């Protein structure tokens, strides 16, 4: 179920977000714009909001291949609150193993 955020935009639920992002093939990436366009089409043309700070706090987060999402120029999404810290945590965890 989608909720309305503080900007009046419907928010994609973490479950739906996880399901879609998990379908990005291993070794492939998508841009945030393409992901938003996908959700806009899926929700009858509505502008949708991806609540990354909320997703990061959700137990499903560790199962989502979020690193497959990049900015329009292929850059890391460093403008999203908590994303840089999450990338740092992820790299330290996986480089240590």
C-alpha positions in Angstrom: 0.0 0.0 0.0 1.3 3.4 -0.9 1.1 6.4 1.4 1.2 10.2 0.8 4.4 11.9 1.9 4.9 15.4 3.3 5.0 16.8 -0.2 1.6 15.4 -1.1 3.1 12.7 -3.4 2.2 9.0 -3.2 5.1 7.0 -1.9 6.1 3.6 -3.3 6.0 1.1 -0.5 9.2 -0.6 0.5 7.8 -4.0 -0.5 7.0 -2.8 -4.1 10.3 -1.0 -4.3 12.2 -4.1 -3.2 10.3 -6.3 -5.6 11.1 -4.0 -8.6 14.7 -3.4 -7.7 15.3 -7.1 -7.1 14.4 -7.7 -10.7 17.3 -5.7 -12.1 19.6 -8.3 -13.5 22.9 -9.0 -11.7 25.7 -7.0 -13.3 23.2 -4.4 -14.6 22.2 -0.9 -13.3 19.3 1.5 -13.8 19.0 5.2 -13.3 16.9 6.8 -10.6 15.0 8.6 -13.4 14.2 5.4 -15.2 13.1 3.8 -12.0 10.8 6.8 -11.3 9.5 6.7 -14.8 8.7 3.0 -14.4 6.7 3.7 -11.2 5.0 6.6 -12.8 3.8 4.3 -15.6 2.8 1.6 -13.2 0.7 4.0 -11.2 -1.3 5.5 -14.0 0.9 8.5 -14.6 1.1 9.7 -11.0 4.4 11.2 -9.9 5.7 8.8 -7.3 8.1 9.4 -4.4 10.8 7.0 -3.4 11.4 7.3 0.3 15.0 6.1 0.6 15.6 7.3 4.2 12.6 5.1 5.2 13.6 2.2 3.0 17.1 2.2 4.5 15.6 1.8 8.0 13.3 -1.1 6.9 14.3 -4.7 7.6 13.9 -5.5 3.9 16.7 -3.1 3.0 19.5 -5.6 3.4 17.8 -7.9 0.8 17.4 -5.1 -1.8 20.2 -4.7 -4.4 20.0 -0.9 -4.1 23.6 -0.5 -5.4 22.2 -1.1 -8.9 20.5 2.3 -8.8 22.6 5.3 -10.0 22.1 8.9 -11.0 21.4 9.9 -14.6 25.1 10.3 -15.3 26.0 7.0 -13.6 27.0 8.7 -10.4 26.4 7.5 -6.8 23.3 8.8 -5.3 25.0 10.9 -2.7 22.2 13.5 -2.3 19.9 11.1 -0.6 20.0 11.3 3.2 21.7 8.2 4.7 22.8 6.8 1.3 26.6 7.6 1.6 26.7 6.1 5.1 24.8 3.0 3.8 27.3 2.7 0.9 30.2 2.9 3.3 28.7 0.3 5.6 28.0 -2.0 2.6 31.5 -1.7 1.2 33.2 -2.3 4.6 31.1 -5.4 5.2 31.7 -6.9 1.7 35.3 -5.9 1.3 36.1 -7.4 4.7 34.8 -10.9 3.7 
